[in-house]
Amino acid sequence: MEKVILHRNFGSPYCQKIMAMLGYCQLDWYSELTSKGIPRPVQETLTGNYSRRVPILQIGSDIYCDTKEICHQIAEISRNKRLSYYHLNESQQEFSDELEYEFGKAVMGLLNPIEMITSYFKHIPMKDAYEFIIDRLKIKKSMKGNNPLDEKPNEEWKNIVTQYLKRINDILDNHEFLSEDSEPQFS
């Protein structure tokens, strides 16, 4: 099997998910730590301008930048296809997508922007923080429409998060995993 390298940083929940999956699948893998924000010279060399996101999975000369695709590749090489999003039935895929986008957006909508920025930049050099902010301003400038996090008041975001947490709790009251199966699946 080709060498598996996870390009990651500290604190990213997406990186944590991939590390947990690699451990669960008992795969041998190497870790390449990168900065919390840009610049990421090694990752820029591998992916071009896509390096603003981590994790990045490298299997030999193949590079995967999307968490869903990374999970799929891990499922394939570990011969544990149940862990791939593409193995889920349609309703499980819909729920997984809801958790990723709607629940995630609601959680982000609840965060205090100043506290989030302060926490994010706490352990990175000032130059990297500056380059990160410049990068995000360029992205914002190129975006069309409103910021999706400005769509709802804080109380509404809180209600959405609460509904998802209750839904997850209801599933886990009767099942060991969100997939409602006896073994873990992609989520």
N, C-alpha and C positions, 0 to 999 in steps of 0.2 A: 504494500500500500504506500502511496505517496505521502510525503510529510504534510501534516495538517498544522497550519499556523493561524492562530487567532490574533488579529490586530485589535487591541482593545485599550480602554482606559479605566481608571478607577471610578466607581460610582454609577456607571451607566447601567440601568436596569436591563437594557437589551444585551449588553455584554454579559451580565450576570446570568441571564436566561440561557445564552449560548454555552457559557462555562458549565452550568448545571446540566445541560443536555449532553455535552461532551463527557462529563463525569458519569452520568447515568448510563450512557452507551459504552462506557469503559474504553474510550478511544485514547490512544497516545496522541498528545498534541503539544505544541509549543506556544508560548505566549510572547507577543511583541507588544510591549506597553508603548502607548503613544500619549501625546499631550491631550488634555481635556478639550482644548480648542485648537483651531488652526493657528499656526502652520503645522502640518504633518508631512514632512518631506518624504519619508519612506512610503507612506500611503498615497501621497500625490504621485509618486513615481509609478506605483502599481495601478492606480485607478484614474489618474488624471484629475479632473476637477471634482470628482465624487468624494474626495477624502474628508469632506466636512462631516460625514457620518461614520460612526462606528457602531457595531463591530464590522470588521471586514474579515472574511475567512479565505485563506489561501490554501488550496490543495494542489501541491505541485505548482504548475504554472497557471492554474485556473483561479480566478478571483471572484468572490461573491460578496456583494455589498448590501443586499436586502435580507433582513432577518428571516423572513418567510422562506426565501431561497436557501439561506444558510442552514436553516432547520431541515429543509428538504434534503440537502446534500449530506448532512450528518445522518439523517434517517437512511439514506441510500447506502452510504459506505459502512454503516453499522448493521445493515440488513434488518433494520427495525422500522419498516415502512409506516407503522402506525403513528410514528412521531412526525410524519409529514402532513402539512396542511392539505395537500392534494389527496390524501387518503381519507379525509373526513367526508361525511355525507353532507348534503347541501345545507341542512339546518345547522350542523356543527360549524361549517365554514361561515355561515351568516353570523352565528354567535361569536366566533373567533374574531371576525371583522368588526363586529360591534364593540367588543372589548378593546380591540386595538385602536379604533378610531373614535367612536362616540364616548366610551368610558374614559379613554386617554385624554380626549379633548376636554371633557368635563373636569377631570382632575387638574389639568393644566389651567383651566379657567378659574379654579379655586385658589391657585397659587398667587401670592403677593409678588408682583414683578420685581420690586426692589429687593426683597428678601431672596428671591430666586437668583437674581443677578449677583448679589453679594456673595451668596453661598457658592455659586458657580465659579466665580473668579477668586475665591479665597486662597486657593493653592496653586495658581498659575502665574507665571511672570507677567508683569505689566505690558510688555511688548506683545505677548500672545493674546492677552485680554483685548488690547487695542485692535489687533488684526482680526480677532473674532467679531468685535463690534462692527468694524468696517465691513466685513464679509456679510453680516446679518443686515446691515443697512442697505447694501447692494441688493440682497435678496428681496427685502421689503419694497425697495424702489421698483423692482421688476415685477412684483406681484400685482395682479389685477383684483379689484374689489376690496372689501373690508377684511380686517383681521377676523378669522372665525371665532377667536376668543372674546371679541367685543360684542358678539351676537346676543348674549344673555346676561342678566344681572347675576350676582354672586349667589343669591338664594336659589335661583333656578339651576345653576351648576351643582349646588349642594344637593338638590332634590334628585338630579340625574345620577350623581354618584351614589346616593343612598339607595335608589332603586336597583342599580346594578349590584351593589353589595348585598342587598337582600336576595336578589335573584341567585347570585353565586352561593350565598349561604343556604338557600333552599335546596339547591342541587347537592351541596356538600353535606347537608343533613342526612341525605339518603344514599349518597354515593361517595366512594373514596376519591374519585376524580371528576373534573368538570365534564369530561366526555360521557359520564354516566356509565362507563365501562369499568371492568375490574383491573384494567391496565391503563397507564397514562397514554395520552395522545397529545398531539399538537394543540396548544392554546395560546 
